[in-house]
Amino acid sequence: MATPDGKSSSAGSGHRRLVRHPSEHATATGIYGIIVGSAVLASSHAETAVAIDVAVLVTLLIYWAAERYSRLVAARIHDGARPSWVQVRRELTSGWEFVTASALPLVVLLLTRLAGASLDTAVLAALWCSTLLLCLSGWEIGASGRLSRAERFGVALVAGLFGVAMIVLKSLLH
C-alpha cells in the first residue's frame, strides 16, 4: 500500500517490519547481519542452543564494533582531523540492525530446542527462518511496484540462496 508521498507503507504487511528499516543503509545492514548470523549458526560447534545464540550475538557485536571503528578511522584518515563527539556518538548509535535482524532466528533456535527438537534440528529451523527473512527482504525490494512479480520472485530467490548456502554449509560441516 502506498502512502501519499509514494512510499510503501507497512499497513497490512507485518513481514515488512521484520525486513524494512528506516533507511536503505539500515535495511542493507540488517540483511548483511542475517547472513553473518546464519554463517555463525551454520559453522558453530557449540553444544547447546544458548551457547550458539551467545556465539552468534558476540560475533555480530564484534562485527558491528569493527564496522563502527573502521568508519571512525576512515573519517580520521580522509578528513585529517579527529572525529567530533557528535560523529562518534552517531557511529555508536547506528548500525544496530546488523545485530537485531538476527533476533528472530535466535529465538526460533531456542524455542525449537525447548520444544524438544535436537540441537541440529533447532539450528536448521533457525537457518530456515533466516532464509525466509532473506526471501522476504528480496521480495520487499519490489514493494513500490517498480518490479514485476516475476522480477520480485527472482530477487527473493537470489536473496534466499544466501540462506540456502548456509544450510548447505551446515550440512557439509556437521
For each residue, the residues with C-beta under 8 A, 3 or more apart:
1: 8 9 11 12 13
2: 6 7 8 9 144 145
3: 6 7 8 9
4:
5:
6: 2 3 144
7: 2 3 144
8: 1 2 3 16 143 144
9: 1 2 3
10: 13 14 16 17 20
11: 1
12: 1
13: 1 10 16 143
14: 10 17 18
15: 18 19 136 140
16: 8 10 13 19 20 140 143
17: 10 14 20
18: 14 15 104 133 136
19: 15 16 27 30 31 133 136 137 140
20: 10 16 17 27 140
21: 26 27 29 30 97
22: 26
23: 26 27
24: 27 28
25: 28 29
26: 21 22 23 29 30 94 95 97
27: 19 20 21 23 24 30 31 97 137
28: 24 25 31 32
29: 21 25 26 32 33 95 97 98 101
30: 19 21 26 27 33 34 97 98 100 101 137
31: 19 27 28 34 35 101 134 137 159
32: 28 29 35 36 98
33: 29 30 36 37 60 97 98 99 100 101 102
34: 30 31 37 38 101 102 105 130 133 134 137 163
35: 31 32 38 39 130 134 162 163 166
36: 32 33 39 40 59 60 63 98 102
37: 33 34 40 41 56 59 60 101 102 105 106 130
38: 34 35 41 42 102 105 127 130 131 162 163 166
39: 35 36 42 43 166 169
40: 36 37 43 44 52 55 56 59 60
41: 37 38 44 52 56 105 109 123 126 127 130 166 170
42: 38 39 123 127 166 167 169 170 173
43: 39 40 169 170 173
44: 40 41 51 52 55 56 123
45:
46: 51 52 54 55
47: 51 119
48: 51 52 119
49: 52 53 109 110 112 113 114 119 122
50: 53 54 110
51: 44 46 47 48 54 55
52: 40 41 44 46 48 49 55 56 109 119 123
53: 49 50 56 57 106 109 110
54: 46 50 51 57 58
55: 40 44 46 51 52 58 59
56: 37 40 41 44 52 53 59 60 102 106
57: 53 54 60 61 99 102 106
58: 54 55 61 62
59: 36 37 40 55 56 62 63
60: 33 36 37 40 56 57 63 64 98 99 102
61: 57 58 64 65 99
62: 58 59 65 66
63: 36 59 60 66 67 98
64: 60 61 67 68 95 96 98 99
65: 61 62 68 69
66: 62 63 69 70
67: 63 64 70 71 95 98
68: 64 65 71 72 91 92 94 95
69: 65 66 72 73
70: 66 67 73 74
71: 67 68 74 75 91
72: 68 69 75 76 83 87 88 91
73: 69 70 76 77
74: 70 71 77 78
75: 71 72 78 79 83 87
76: 72 73 79 80 81 82 83
77: 73 74 80
78: 74 75
79: 75 76 83
80: 76 77
81: 76
82: 76
83: 72 75 76 79 87 88 91
84: 87 88
85: 88 89
86: 89 90
87: 72 75 83 84 90 91
88: 72 83 84 85 91 92
89: 85 86 92 93
90: 86 87 93 94
91: 68 71 72 83 87 88 94 95
92: 68 88 89
93: 89 90 96
94: 26 68 90 91
95: 26 29 64 67 68 91 98
96: 64 93 99 100
97: 21 26 27 29 30 33 100 101
98: 29 30 32 33 36 60 63 64 67 95 101
99: 33 57 60 61 64 96 102
100: 30 33 96 97 103
101: 29 30 31 33 34 37 97 98 133
102: 33 34 36 37 38 56 57 60 99 105 106 130
103: 100 106 107
104: 18 107 108 129 133
105: 34 37 38 41 102 108 109 126 127 129 130 133
106: 37 53 56 57 102 103 109 110 126
107: 103 104 110 111
108: 104 105 111 112 122 125 126 129
109: 41 49 52 53 105 106 112 113 122 123 125 126
110: 49 50 53 106 107 113 114 122
111: 107 108 114 115
112: 49 108 109 115 117 121 122 125 126
113: 49 109 110 116 117 119 122
114: 49 110 111
115: 111 112
116: 113
117: 112 113 121 122 125
118: 121 122
119: 47 48 49 52 113 122 123
120: 123 124 174
121: 112 117 118 124 125
122: 49 108 109 110 112 113 117 118 119 125 126
123: 41 42 44 52 109 119 120 126 127 170
124: 120 121 127 128 167 170
125: 108 109 112 117 121 122 128 129
126: 41 105 106 108 109 112 122 123 129 130
127: 38 41 42 105 123 124 130 131 163 166 167 170
128: 124 125 131 132 163 167
129: 104 105 108 125 126 132 133
130: 34 35 37 38 41 102 105 126 127 133 134 163 166
131: 38 127 128 134 135 160 162 163 164 166 167
132: 128 129 135 136 160 163
133: 18 19 34 101 104 105 129 130 136 137 163
134: 31 34 35 130 131 137 138 159 160 162 163
135: 131 132 138 139 156 157 159 160 163
136: 15 18 19 132 133 139 140 156
137: 19 27 30 31 34 133 134 140 141 156 159
138: 134 135 141 152 155 156 157 158 159 160
139: 135 136 142 143 152 153 155 156
140: 15 16 19 20 136 137 143
141: 137 138 147 152 155
142: 139 145 146 147 148 151 152 155
143: 8 13 16 139 140
144: 2 6 7 8
145: 2 142
146: 142
147: 141 142 151 152 155
148: 142 151 152
149: 152 153
150: 153 154
151: 142 147 148 154 155
152: 138 139 141 142 147 148 149 155 156
153: 139 149 150 156 157
154: 150 151 157 158
155: 138 139 141 142 147 151 152 158 159
156: 135 136 137 138 139 152 153 159 160
157: 135 138 153 154 160 161
158: 138 154 155 161 162
159: 31 134 135 137 138 155 156 162 163
160: 131 132 134 135 138 156 157 163 164
161: 157 158 164 165
162: 35 38 131 134 158 159 165 166
163: 34 35 38 127 128 130 131 132 133 134 135 159 160 166 167
164: 131 160 161 167 168
165: 161 162 168 169
166: 35 38 39 41 42 127 130 131 162 163 169 170
167: 42 124 127 128 131 163 164 170 171
168: 164 165 171 172
169: 39 42 43 165 166 172 173
170: 41 42 43 123 124 127 166 167 173 174
171: 167 168 174
172: 168 169
173: 42 43 169 170
174: 120 170 171
